[in-house]
Amino acid sequence: MTTSALRRQVKNIVHNYSEAEIKVREATSNDPWGPPSSLMSEIADLTFNTVAFAEVMGMIWRRLNDSGKNWRHVYKALTLLDYLIKTGSEKVTHQCRENLYTIQTLKDFQYVDRDGKDQGINIREKVKQVMALLKDEERLKQERAHALQTKERMALEGMGSGSHQVTYGRRASPYGEDYGRARGSPSSFNSSSSSPRFASDLEQARPQTMGEEELQLQLALAMSREEAEKPLPPISSTDEERQLQLALALSKEEHEKVPVPRSPGRSSLLALGLLSGALEPETEEEEEEDKMKKSQV
């Protein structure tokens, strides 16, 4: 991954750009190559969704307002706009005509790089092409019809061979599964349910060079070694059982040391019963003798 691509990803996260805005930023980046046709096709599909259309066009107008060293933003935005006029929603053409003055001002774009090369000439020529297309209604209809036939043919070929499944398949999107199901969008001709987002994530995760592969291998080995060197945790269940047995033993010892109090009422009654039983005469003869002794006294 290049430094500019990494910087772009950071900005996408910081500014919380939507899926449509991220795609436009990618297609109109400062990288020294043109926007991929597959990416422009995805953006064209997005213009058939009301929410995504506003996000796409908003980012394009922002790119067209750049200047100086960001001349590639302007040139690629014009290239993308030309593609969307031919293959995207008709609302793209309407909005371009409403903002025709913004496009016309780019006819005077000037920028000379460090090597003394006039990079503005590419933008000035592209503006002429876009303006001519917007002003010629008949030519615009022919261009849109030709582009539609081309997309239909490529979509049908993709369904037969599977070579364009990723490019023209339906994609998981916050705008809904069927955001591209509109007249003129290739998704309306393809019933594939493949998801290129997963494929792109896998491609990014794969090491690109031998150095990256070696680094990933060393990292995996270090993590495995770290896990193996970790001490085994104590068996908590055994400790709990031992503590429970010790607590029960201590409780039993304390219980045996404490004397059991006797009931004072019961012992007093027992003593009185024994005393009274000892004082009473055992027979009637002893009772008569006692009476006689008492009378003599």
TALIN-V95298 format. One record per residue. N is the residue number from 1. RES is the residue in one small letter. SS is DSSP state (~ for helix, > for strand, _ for the rest). Layout:
BEGIN
n;res;ss
N;RES;SS
N;RES;SS
END
This chain:
BEGIN
n;res;ss
1;m;_
2;t;_
3;t;~
4;s;~
5;a;~
6;l;~
7;r;~
8;r;~
9;q;~
10;v;~
11;k;~
12;n;~
13;i;~
14;v;~
15;h;_
16;n;_
17;y;_
18;s;_
19;e;~
20;a;~
21;e;~
22;i;~
23;k;~
24;v;~
25;r;~
26;e;~
27;a;~
28;t;_
29;s;_
30;n;_
31;d;_
32;p;_
33;w;_
34;g;_
35;p;_
36;p;_
37;s;~
38;s;~
39;l;~
40;m;~
41;s;~
42;e;~
43;i;~
44;a;~
45;d;~
46;l;~
47;t;_
48;f;_
49;n;_
50;t;~
51;v;~
52;a;~
53;f;~
54;a;~
55;e;~
56;v;~
57;m;~
58;g;~
59;m;~
60;i;~
61;w;~
62;r;~
63;r;~
64;l;~
65;n;_
66;d;_
67;s;_
68;g;~
69;k;~
70;n;~
71;w;~
72;r;~
73;h;~
74;v;~
75;y;~
76;k;~
77;a;~
78;l;~
79;t;~
80;l;~
81;l;~
82;d;~
83;y;~
84;l;~
85;i;~
86;k;~
87;t;~
88;g;_
89;s;_
90;e;~
91;k;~
92;v;~
93;t;~
94;h;~
95;q;~
96;c;~
97;r;~
98;e;~
99;n;_
100;l;~
101;y;~
102;t;~
103;i;~
104;q;~
105;t;~
106;l;~
107;k;~
108;d;~
109;f;_
110;q;_
111;y;_
112;v;>
113;d;_
114;r;_
115;d;_
116;g;_
117;k;_
118;d;>
119;q;_
120;g;~
121;i;~
122;n;~
123;i;~
124;r;~
125;e;~
126;k;~
127;v;~
128;k;~
129;q;~
130;v;~
131;m;~
132;a;~
133;l;~
134;l;~
135;k;~
136;d;_
137;e;~
138;e;~
139;r;~
140;l;~
141;k;~
142;q;~
143;e;~
144;r;~
145;a;~
146;h;~
147;a;~
148;l;~
149;q;~
150;t;~
151;k;~
152;e;~
153;r;~
154;m;~
155;a;~
156;l;~
157;e;~
158;g;~
159;m;~
160;g;~
161;s;~
162;g;_
163;s;_
164;h;_
165;q;~
166;v;~
167;t;~
168;y;~
169;g;_
170;r;_
171;r;_
172;a;_
173;s;_
174;p;_
175;y;_
176;g;_
177;e;_
178;d;_
179;y;_
180;g;_
181;r;_
182;a;_
183;r;_
184;g;_
185;s;_
186;p;~
187;s;~
188;s;~
189;f;~
190;n;_
191;s;_
192;s;_
193;s;_
194;s;_
195;s;_
196;p;~
197;r;~
198;f;~
199;a;~
200;s;~
201;d;~
202;l;~
203;e;~
204;q;~
205;a;~
206;r;_
207;p;_
208;q;_
209;t;_
210;m;~
211;g;~
212;e;~
213;e;~
214;e;~
215;l;~
216;q;~
217;l;~
218;q;~
219;l;~
220;a;~
221;l;~
222;a;~
223;m;~
224;s;~
225;r;~
226;e;~
227;e;~
228;a;~
229;e;~
230;k;_
231;p;_
232;l;_
233;p;_
234;p;_
235;i;_
236;s;~
237;s;~
238;t;~
239;d;~
240;e;~
241;e;~
242;r;~
243;q;~
244;l;~
245;q;~
246;l;~
247;a;~
248;l;~
249;a;~
250;l;~
251;s;~
252;k;~
253;e;~
254;e;~
255;h;~
256;e;~
257;k;~
258;v;_
259;p;_
260;v;_
261;p;_
262;r;_
263;s;_
264;p;~
265;g;~
266;r;~
267;s;~
268;s;~
269;l;~
270;l;~
271;a;~
272;l;~
273;g;~
274;l;~
275;l;~
276;s;~
277;g;~
278;a;~
279;l;~
280;e;_
281;p;_
282;e;_
283;t;_
284;e;~
285;e;~
286;e;~
287;e;~
288;e;~
289;e;~
290;d;~
291;k;~
292;m;~
293;k;~
294;k;~
295;s;~
296;q;~
297;v;_
END
